[in-house]
Amino acid sequence: MRILTVFGTRPEVIKLAPVICAIKRRGLDVILCASGQHREMLDQMLEVFSLRPDFDLMLCRPTSRR
């Protein structure tokens, strides 16, 4: 069984990290997908929980001013 988890904010990582770890302990395949919504805060929390996304959608990109 494969389980996809999608997150983009620091609070989402904080809430999902224990769930992701529990799923991994049960031997299930967890696929992590980051939306990149709040990049700096997201990366900090991923490091704290030793999580690395399998996919990064990089949705928030710098906007160009006209």
C-alpha positions in Angstrom: 0.0 0.0 0.0 1.3 3.5 -0.9 0.1 6.6 0.9 0.4 10.1 -0.5 0.7 13.0 1.9 0.5 16.5 0.7 1.5 19.5 2.8 2.6 23.1 2.2 2.7 24.9 5.5 4.6 24.6 8.8 1.4 23.7 10.8 0.6 20.9 8.4 4.1 19.4 8.7 3.9 19.6 12.5 0.5 17.8 12.5 1.4 15.2 9.8 5.0 14.3 11.0 3.8 11.9 13.7 1.3 10.3 11.4 4.0 9.9 8.6 6.4 8.4 11.1 3.7 5.9 12.4 2.9 4.9 8.9 6.6 4.3 8.1 7.0 2.2 11.3 4.2 -0.1 10.1 6.2 -0.7 6.9 3.9 1.1 4.5 5.2 3.2 1.6 4.7 6.9 2.3 5.1 9.4 -0.6 5.7 13.0 0.5 4.6 15.9 -1.6 5.3 19.5 -0.7 3.3 22.3 -2.3 6.0 24.9 -1.5 3.4 27.2 -0.1 5.6 28.7 2.7 9.1 27.6 1.6 11.3 28.9 4.4 9.1 27.7 7.3 8.3 24.5 5.6 12.0 23.6 5.1 12.7 24.3 8.7 10.1 21.9 9.9 11.0 19.2 7.4 14.6 19.4 8.8 13.4 19.2 12.4 11.4 16.0 11.6 14.0 14.6 9.2 11.5 14.4 6.3 12.4 14.9 2.7 9.6 15.3 0.1 9.6 12.9 -2.9 7.9 15.6 -4.9 8.0 19.4 -4.6 5.3 21.3 -6.6 7.0 24.7 -6.0 3.7 26.5 -6.3 4.8 29.7 -4.8 7.2 31.4 -7.1 8.4 35.0 -7.0 5.9 37.2 -8.9 7.1 39.7 -11.5 6.0 43.3 -11.1 4.8 45.1 -14.2 
